[in-house]
Amino acid sequence: MAVAADTYTQKTDEQKAITEMVRQFADNEIIPVAEEYDHEDKFPEPIVEQMKELGLFGVTIPEEYGGMGLDLTTYAMIVEELSRGWISISGVVNTHFIGSYLLMKFGTEEQKDHFLPRMATGEIRAAFSLSEPEVGSDVQGIKSTAKKTDGGNWELNGQKMWVTNGLLSGLVFVLAKNDPKADPPYKGMTCFICEKEPGVDKVPGLTIPPKIKKMGYKGVESTELVFDGFEVSEDRVLGGPDGVGQGFVQMMDALEVGRVNVAARGVGVAQRALELALRYSQERKAFGKPIAQHQAISFKLAEMGTRVEAARLLTMKAARLKDAGERSDLEAGMAKLFASESAKENAEECLRIHGGYGYSKEYEIERIYRDAPLLLIGEGTSEIQKMVIGRKLLERNKI
Ligand SMILES: Cc1cc2nc3c(=O)[nH]c(=O)nc-3n(C[C@H](O)[C@H](O)[C@H](O)COP(=O)(O)OP(=O)(O)OC[C@H]3O[C@@H](n4cnc5c(N)ncnc54)[C@H](O)[C@@H]3O)c2cc1C
């Protein structure tokens, strides 16, 4: 491996400055209001407006398009800090980041010129849509179709599910089957760049039903998209004419960086649960001393802290390998699996440490406990990560 172990968590001066800025932003602007937005399930518009001003929608978009041109490692550091504040905030940038990645890696010059400058400022935000009511993990099993019209456009039909930022995004990267008979199925799948008016729930060929009610990850909307003859022009096939039939491969590539992104979210959530547990356990007294001084509690803290460190190391390693142009599929899977499980475990331990108050909506951990399980599902469940990790380990260690 080209990356030395001791460099995984080191930061350049630029990375230190930007993560410190985002940490302060989370402390001052996100954490104090997260509960309010969560309880009302309200989109955090003022926070998103500030994020636009900070340039957070263009972190990885090249400078020539108006972005910051930073790498995946720096992006992961930023995502950790945002998620430490509230994972719904990182959810607003997450799908946008995947959309920008798809365009930067596979888009035509015209597509990049058309979308990236407005994406860099956050003027338009992106979503991506693979999942359907009957299909999530088994992406090749999607049923949505795309067929050529006599006028040369593509017509999309089918129902999509769980589209994060589905209503308020201005463009959605939609995976559909242009050749439902293709064998293997992935060869007949194409990614379409669907433009729409943010916030409008009905346009010709597309209906967006009311947002799905969720246990956590509130504020940011997850919606269905119902396509019924929605027309997409030929030049909005991702990658142009050569992109027809490439959608599955393009999306799987993007999900690999998406996994690093979810891992970073896991680190942020696990870190915040640790901070809350450290504080509460030193304040709360039981049997004549702070509960932190009971060994059972200090062991919980020890395990929580160790999880955070290990999750961060795995995440940084996966991000740095990707930035260095090395294979990172195995590492991204490991980071996503471990960091998301760590977030869920730290949230539960922090809730236990809070005793009855952990179950009260007055305390931040109640929200974190509901938010954390999302990370076990998105960008591939833990079971799917284990399948990927097992397969990659065997591939790399053939006898
Ligand atoms: C809040 C939220 C936001 C989301 N945002 C988006 C989004 O923006 N865009 C998008 O496209 N999707 C999104 N998703 C969908 C998400 O990617 C899927 O839910 C996920 O991929 C799992 O698919 P599924 O829910 O259909 O579960 P299924 O695939 O039906 O799986 C059900 C269970 O079976 C297990 N399982 C499945 N196959 C196997 C196997 N071969 N071996 C062992 N176990 C298996 C799974 O691990 C899981 O435990 C979102 C989901 C949520 C909850």
The ligand as an SDF file (V2000), in Angstrom:
LIG
                    3D

 53 58  0  0  0  0  0  0  0  0999 V2000
  -33.7740    7.2060    5.0240 C   0  0  0  0  0  0  0  0  0  0  0  0
  -33.3280    6.5060    3.7830 C   0  0  0  0  0  0  0  0  0  0  0  0
  -32.7910    7.2390    2.7450 C   0  0  0  0  0  0  0  0  0  0  0  0
  -32.4380    6.6030    1.5510 C   0  0  0  0  0  0  0  0  0  0  0  0
  -31.9670    7.3500    0.5040 N   0  0  0  0  0  0  0  0  0  0  0  0
  -31.7920    6.7600   -0.6960 C   0  0  0  0  0  0  0  0  0  0  0  0
  -31.4580    7.5420   -1.8510 C   0  0  0  0  0  0  0  0  0  0  0  0
  -31.2560    8.7580   -1.7580 O   0  0  0  0  0  0  0  0  0  0  0  0
  -31.3890    6.9250   -3.0600 N   0  0  0  0  0  0  0  0  0  0  0  0
  -31.5960    5.5830   -3.2060 C   0  0  0  0  0  0  0  0  0  0  0  0
  -31.5040    5.0930   -4.3240 O   0  0  0  0  0  0  0  0  0  0  0  0
  -31.8870    4.8040   -2.1350 N   0  0  0  0  0  0  0  0  0  0  0  0
  -31.9940    5.3570   -0.8810 C   0  0  0  0  0  0  0  0  0  0  0  0
  -32.3210    4.5950    0.2010 N   0  0  0  0  0  0  0  0  0  0  0  0
  -32.5910    3.1760    0.0200 C   0  0  0  0  0  0  0  0  0  0  0  0
  -31.4860    2.2720    0.5670 C   0  0  0  0  0  0  0  0  0  0  0  0
  -30.3580    2.3530   -0.2650 O   0  0  0  0  0  0  0  0  0  0  0  0
  -32.0720    0.8640    0.6860 C   0  0  0  0  0  0  0  0  0  0  0  0
  -33.0400    0.8700    1.7080 O   0  0  0  0  0  0  0  0  0  0  0  0
  -30.9940   -0.1600    0.9600 C   0  0  0  0  0  0  0  0  0  0  0  0
  -30.1770   -0.3390   -0.1610 O   0  0  0  0  0  0  0  0  0  0  0  0
  -31.5890   -1.4990    1.3620 C   0  0  0  0  0  0  0  0  0  0  0  0
  -32.5490   -1.9060    0.4370 O   0  0  0  0  0  0  0  0  0  0  0  0
  -34.0100   -2.3760    0.9170 P   0  0  0  0  0  0  0  0  0  0  0  0
  -34.5010   -1.3970    1.8950 O   0  0  0  0  0  0  0  0  0  0  0  0
  -34.8140   -2.6280   -0.2930 O   0  0  0  0  0  0  0  0  0  0  0  0
  -33.7440   -3.7150    1.6830 O   0  0  0  0  0  0  0  0  0  0  0  0
  -33.6200   -5.1660    1.0080 P   0  0  0  0  0  0  0  0  0  0  0  0
  -32.6610   -5.1310   -0.1110 O   0  0  0  0  0  0  0  0  0  0  0  0
  -34.9810   -5.6910    0.7590 O   0  0  0  0  0  0  0  0  0  0  0  0
  -32.9670   -5.9590    2.2260 O   0  0  0  0  0  0  0  0  0  0  0  0
  -33.7280   -6.3640    3.3550 C   0  0  0  0  0  0  0  0  0  0  0  0
  -32.8000   -7.1050    4.3050 C   0  0  0  0  0  0  0  0  0  0  0  0
  -32.2710   -8.2600    3.6440 O   0  0  0  0  0  0  0  0  0  0  0  0
  -30.8450   -8.2080    3.6430 C   0  0  0  0  0  0  0  0  0  0  0  0
  -30.3420   -8.7730    2.3910 N   0  0  0  0  0  0  0  0  0  0  0  0
  -30.6710   -8.4150    1.1310 C   0  0  0  0  0  0  0  0  0  0  0  0
  -29.9770   -9.1780    0.2610 N   0  0  0  0  0  0  0  0  0  0  0  0
  -29.1980  -10.0090    0.9820 C   0  0  0  0  0  0  0  0  0  0  0  0
  -28.2450  -11.0240    0.6690 C   0  0  0  0  0  0  0  0  0  0  0  0
  -27.9330  -11.3280   -0.6000 N   0  0  0  0  0  0  0  0  0  0  0  0
  -27.6200  -11.6740    1.6930 N   0  0  0  0  0  0  0  0  0  0  0  0
  -27.9070  -11.3520    2.9680 C   0  0  0  0  0  0  0  0  0  0  0  0
  -28.7850  -10.4030    3.3440 N   0  0  0  0  0  0  0  0  0  0  0  0
  -29.4260   -9.7430    2.3570 C   0  0  0  0  0  0  0  0  0  0  0  0
  -30.5000   -6.7370    3.8030 C   0  0  0  0  0  0  0  0  0  0  0  0
  -29.1860   -6.5700    4.3460 O   0  0  0  0  0  0  0  0  0  0  0  0
  -31.5920   -6.2840    4.7530 C   0  0  0  0  0  0  0  0  0  0  0  0
  -31.2320   -6.6440    6.0640 O   0  0  0  0  0  0  0  0  0  0  0  0
  -32.6060    5.1930    1.4250 C   0  0  0  0  0  0  0  0  0  0  0  0
  -33.1180    4.4560    2.5020 C   0  0  0  0  0  0  0  0  0  0  0  0
  -33.4750    5.0950    3.6740 C   0  0  0  0  0  0  0  0  0  0  0  0
  -34.0500    4.2750    4.8000 C   0  0  0  0  0  0  0  0  0  0  0  0
  1  2  1  0
  2  3  1  0
  2 52  2  0
  3  4  2  0
  4  5  1  0
  4 50  1  0
  5  6  2  0
  6  7  1  0
  6 13  1  0
  7  8  2  0
  7  9  1  0
  9 10  1  0
 10 11  2  0
 10 12  1  0
 12 13  2  0
 13 14  1  0
 14 15  1  0
 14 50  1  0
 15 16  1  0
 16 17  1  0
 16 18  1  0
 18 19  1  0
 18 20  1  0
 20 21  1  0
 20 22  1  0
 22 23  1  0
 23 24  1  0
 24 25  2  0
 24 26  1  0
 24 27  1  0
 27 28  1  0
 28 29  2  0
 28 30  1  0
 28 31  1  0
 31 32  1  0
 32 33  1  0
 33 34  1  0
 33 48  1  0
 34 35  1  0
 35 36  1  0
 35 46  1  0
 36 37  1  0
 36 45  1  0
 37 38  2  0
 38 39  1  0
 39 40  1  0
 39 45  2  0
 40 41  1  0
 40 42  2  0
 42 43  1  0
 43 44  2  0
 44 45  1  0
 46 47  1  0
 46 48  1  0
 48 49  1  0
 50 51  2  0
 51 52  1  0
 52 53  1  0
M  END
$$$$
